Amino acid sequence: MTDWLDLLATFAGYGEPAVLATVASTEGSAPREAGAKMVVTRGRALGTIGGGHLEFEATRRAQALLDRPGAAVLLERFTLGPEEDQACGGAARVLFERFEAPYPRWIDALRSRRDAGGIVLRLVSLASPASVRLVSRGDAGCEPGPATEGGLPGAVRAAARDLFERPESPAALLLGAPGDELLLERVRPSEFNVVLFGAGHVGTALARVLGTLPCRVTWIDDREAQFPVDSPVNVRTLRTDDPAAEVGKAAPGAYFLVMTHSHGLDLDICAAVLARGDFRHFGVIGSDTKRRTFARRLAERGFDAATIARLRCPIGIEGLKSKDPAVIAIAVAAELLRVREATAGAATGRA
């Protein structure tokens, strides 16, 4: 799913009402974990909280909420047994939050703080009138970070500290007594950042595929006219006369993909990526012949064999021989997902 904050910001720009549906808590077996989300408008539902009858009913209630004037917050409990055509056997409580123009300012504030690279907590009070507060590490008694004005109740403070300090803890917690509930959830910076160089046929097809995945994409080209009129919500286009200079601006652990219209430009970008070194994946479109040529030229620029070996070319999962841009795009996206799962598994093992 495209990031829910980016979706809300997009709908805010359109002035289009939307409802954010969040799994606030679960009992027994449930199809999705606490914190799972979808964004619902009058014409569509983006993301998933588990599919089946649960999602059908949640979408129906969200769209009914859209027809109510003014902002609204609603917490509903859904059973997941045979009577609801669900086989899970548990239950889920879903929080519905309705937004309309002007959207609340905390959305942009939360996006900014998340994009700056830190974990932020969102505290939603369901009491009337409902309110949202952004919780810092200082608020939770963690270091570093000063507390913001207004302290947290003891139970909320302890839960917030847990969310900051234990990455394996649930992403969302429902606190408080019935009628006075609070939702506390963790918002992390993106760990799946893709930097895509080149807006040709394959680059354009790949941007569309990446637009369906939970990643954030910076799409770079030196030709403004190459970009489509509308890009996916999670794709930021950037026209620049010096694409290679953008390598240094990417987040640590980014996934770099190079497929520009110029082999010379590809080589310059390759040198910048390899010199930086802190990428999670680095692929260049091309043949085995192109890879050998680039390896020789990179060696002439002073890169050793071990560094050059980190360059993946050709790109994409093995076994797909088609040169159709859409097929290549799917193969490359699948390779990114495979790398992401492998590195996530290694990180879990180390923890």
Buried (B, 14 or more C-beta within 10 A) or exposed (E): BBBBBBBBBBBBEEEBBBBBBBBBBBEEEBBBBBBBBBBBBEEEBBBBBBEBBBBEBBBEBBBEBBEEEEBBBBBBEBBBEEEBEBEBEBBBBBBBBBBBEEBBEBBBEBBEBBEEEBBBBBBBBBEEEBBBBBBBBEBBBBEEBEBEEEEBEEEBBEBBBBBBEEEEEBBBBBBBEEEEBBBBBBBEBBBBBBBBBBBBBBBBBBBBBBBEBBBBBBBBBBEEEBBEEEBBBBBEBBBEEEBBEBBEEBBEEBBBBBBBBEBEBBBBBBBBBBEBEEBBBBBBBBEEEBBEBBBEBBEEEEBEEEBBEEBBBBBBBEEEEEEEBBBBBBBBBBBBBEBBEEBEEEEEEEE
